[in-house]
Structures are given as structure tokens and as C-alpha cells.
Amino acid sequence: MPLDSKAVLVQLSLGMPTFRRLDKQATNKVQEYFRMSNKTGSFTKRCIISQTLDNITDLETKIRTWFYDSTLPWGMKGVHLLASRNLMTFRSEFNKWKNQWNYDVKQFAYEYPQLKIDATRYLGDSYNPKDYPPEETIAERFKLDVAIFPVPANDFRVELTDVEKAELQEELTKRKAKAEQHAQEELQSRLYEPLKALATALADPTAVFRDSKVTNLEHIVNSIDKLNFMEDPTIDSIKAEIQAKLMKHNINALRNDPVLRQQKGDEAQEIVRKMSAFMGTPVDTTPTTPRYGDLQNDIANLQTEEKE
């Protein structure tokens, strides 16, 4: 089944003013006070201090993360692939983000006149009214939208010679193939990197074992169904193996049980090897740190030497 029947293209438009400005006067005074070169740094001031603005900034990050987790990159900058089967869910989730965004922006626009007055107090001589957009247009500077359009098919309904049509179709086919390959490689990388990180952490009994080593892998594993719209059976197989072997144990048990940690480390390394072979990526499976059993033997040998 061709890609244009499995996926659509989506483009996220998201932006907001930062209300941070380079203050040249403050920069000069700081450099002069500390006798610094003018190339060593600069002073950036916060023109607005607002919890509502901080909330919008956090929301912007969450929306970008959600969009990234829901899609794969396409060949054009800012354009991503979305599985057609996930389109309704995607639109519903976006509408929830949009409603929250609009609510927070409306609240900020209401507070904005007072926030500018507050800024004159905490910025002192650094306050500059030119740093602030007009009140009547402030809400328009917060932008959130998503465009959805079909994956282009190799069909040119324009007046071209047969030779020109053939050349354009060949170019489009190559571009689509390259974009599909890039999207697939991106999915493989998203799964491979946290898997390898977990395998490395499990293999080192002396390393600090953070929860994120497991939760990062769980996150992408739980996203595979909506991202693997090319229905790659190898990806599905690796996902199932990760779930069966690495996702069924309590994090504290993996952290504190040396025998379990070594066993799961070996299994994780084996899955890493499978993925590396599938991706054509060489992997160094030589242990870089001592295994638990090796450590136990070394400790026993040292104790024997001390007694002697």
C-alpha cells in the first residue's frame, strides 16, 4: 500500500514572544565593572515577569513534545508524517491543546497592561517602553495552528510533455523514497537510543541507575503503534521483545538486584545487537565495566590476598 494512503502531512505553527531583550547599557556597565572584554558576554533582561507567561512557555514545550511524539519528520522542514489511522485522535488532542493555549493567552492579554507597569518598578533605569508590543495586538503574537494536507502522489495534472512528466515523476518518486527512508530511520533511532542507554546502564553494576533509563524506553515503546505506519515487522518484533523482557520488572528491582540487573543487561545487549544488525549500525558489545560476578570474584581475591 503506497504511503499516501497510510499517512498525511502535518505542519505545526507555534510561537510566542519571549519578552527578553539584550540590554546594551547594562552589558557595558557589567563589562566595565568586572573589566571584561566586550566579547565575553552580554546582559539579557526579562521584560515581563509573569506566572501566566511561564505557564504558556511550559505549554509551548508540552505541545512541541506531543507533536514530536505523534509524528515523524518528512522531507520538508517543519513538515511531519502522521499515520492516517491516528488523524482523528490527533485532531482531538490538538483541539484540547488549542483550548488551553487560547485560555492562557487571553489571561495574559488581560494582565499585560498591569505587567508593563510592574516592569517599570523592577527594571528601574533599564525599562524601555519600546521593548513592549502594543496592548491591542499582544494576543496576536501568540500563534498556534496545525496544517494537514495529503502526501503528494505522482500525478501531475498540468500541461507538460510526456518527457517532462516522466522526469518530474521520477524526481518526485526519488524524493518520496528518500523522505520515507528518513522517517523510518528516525523511528529506528528513537527506539535504538534509549534501548542502548538502558543496556549500558544495566551492564554497569557500579553506575547510578536512574528511573529515566527505563521510562524513556517505555515512552517510545508505547508510541510505536502510532509511529510505525509503514508497518515494519522488524520494529514490531523488537518492540514485543522489549516489552516481554525489559518492561515487566520494577525499576527498584532492576536497580538493586544485581543478579536480575545482570540478566536483563545481557538480554538488553542482545536486543541492541539485533537492532544494530537491522539498522546496519556497528555496535561494540565488549563490556566496558566489570560484571557483577566479576566484581564478586575480584573482591574475594582481594580479601584472600589481605589475609595472606
Residue pairs with C-beta under 8 A, 6 or more apart in sequence:
2 153
3 81
3 151
3 176
3 180
3 230
4 150
4 151
4 152
4 153
5 84
6 83
6 84
6 229
6 230
6 231
7 81
7 82
7 83
7 84
7 151
7 229
8 81
8 82
8 84
8 87
8 148
8 149
8 150
8 151
9 74
9 79
9 80
9 81
9 82
9 148
9 149
9 150
9 151
10 67
10 71
10 79
10 80
10 81
10 82
10 90
10 146
10 147
10 148
11 78
11 79
11 80
11 146
11 147
11 149
12 63
12 64
12 67
12 78
12 80
12 145
12 146
13 143
13 144
13 145
13 146
13 147
14 60
14 63
14 64
14 143
14 144
14 145
15 142
15 143
16 56
16 57
16 60
16 141
16 142
16 143
17 133
17 141
17 142
19 46
19 47
19 48
19 53
19 131
20 44
20 45
20 46
20 47
21 44
21 45
21 47
21 128
21 131
22 42
22 43
22 44
23 43
23 44
23 45
23 126
25 126
26 43
26 45
26 126
27 41
27 42
27 43
30 36
30 41
30 43
31 37
31 38
31 40
31 41
45 123
45 126
47 119
47 123
47 131
47 132
48 115
48 116
48 119
48 132
49 115
49 118
49 119
49 122
50 108
50 111
50 115
52 104
52 107
52 108
52 111
53 108
55 104
56 101
56 104
56 105
56 108
56 142
59 97
59 100
59 101
59 104
62 97
63 97
63 101
63 144
66 93
66 97
67 80
67 146
69 219
69 223
70 82
70 86
70 90
70 93
70 223
70 226
70 227
71 80
71 81
71 82
71 227
72 80
72 81
72 183
72 184
72 186
72 187
72 227
73 79
73 80
73 81
73 182
73 183
73 186
74 80
74 81
74 179
74 182
74 183
75 175
75 176
75 178
75 179
75 182
81 151
81 183
81 229
82 90
82 148
83 226
83 227
83 229
84 229
85 226
85 229
86 226
87 148
89 226
91 148
94 146
97 144
98 144
101 142
101 144
105 139
105 142
106 139
108 138
108 139
108 142
109 135
109 138
109 139
112 135
112 138
113 135
116 129
116 132
116 135
119 127
119 132
120 127
133 141
151 176
152 172
152 176
154 169
154 172
154 173
154 176
156 165
156 168
156 169
160 168
180 230
183 230
184 230
184 232
185 279
187 224
187 227
187 228
187 232
187 235
188 235
188 275
188 278
188 279
190 220
190 227
191 220
191 221
191 224
191 235
191 238
191 239
191 275
192 272
192 275
192 276
192 279
192 281
194 213
194 216
194 217
194 219
194 220
195 217
195 242
195 268
195 271
195 272
195 275
196 272
196 283
197 213
197 216
197 217
198 213
198 214
198 216
198 217
198 246
198 268
199 265
199 268
199 269
199 271
199 272
201 207
201 209
201 210
201 213
202 209
202 213
202 254
202 261
202 262
202 264
202 265
202 268
203 265
203 268
203 269
203 287
203 288
203 289
203 291
204 288
204 289
205 258
205 261
205 262
205 289
205 290
205 291
205 292
205 295
206 289
206 290
206 295
207 289
209 254
209 255
209 261
211 251
214 246
214 247
214 251
214 254
217 242
217 246
217 247
218 247
221 239
221 242
221 243
221 247
224 235
224 236
224 239
228 235
228 236
234 278
238 271
238 274
238 275
238 278
241 271
241 274
242 271
245 264
245 267
245 268
245 271
246 264
246 267
246 268
246 271
249 260
249 264
253 260
254 260
254 261
254 264
255 261
258 292
259 292
261 292
262 291
262 292
262 293
269 285
272 283
272 285
273 283
273 285
275 281
276 282
276 283
290 298
